[in-house]
Amino acid sequence: MEILAPLRKSSDVERNQASCAVDRAILPEGCEGKVYKITLPFIDRKGNPFYIWSFRYPRSRKIQLSDGRHSTQEIGTEGTLQLAAIKSLVNSYGLSLMEDLSIMEISNRPLTQRVTSFLQTLVAVDGSLRMWELMKGKKAK
């Protein structure tokens, strides 16, 4: 199974590297060197593409994956019940919801499996948030 095939061409990833200087504020502290912002060909509930930031910590060979809080930035305003549900959902895919509400993939699985579970998690979190938005709309009426 070719996991990276649906991703944009590598030239798009390289062009995004230059724009990542602005996005560094949303990545974990200690993240140095090259950071790649990968734009996935899937759209979230707000009409924006899903993103994965990939980077390495100094003196580490392991590639880290993060959503840079892109998928979860409004969870903090939803309440503790929703936050606990999203954390449980993220954990069920083997990922972690960090204190800053970013989703991180920190396992030792092969990269193809990590990218697959990361994308599945982004879609599941987006679906849950979409459902809560619909429920809020019905309560308001």
Secondary structure, DSSP 8 states (H G I E B T S, - for coil): --SSTTS--HHHHHHHHHHHHHHGGGS-TT-EEEEEEEEEEEE-TTS-EEEEEEEE-TT--S-EEE-TTTTTTTGGGT-HHHHHHHHHHHHHTT-EE-TTS-EEE---S-HHHHHHHHHHHHHHHHHHHHHHHHHHHHHH-
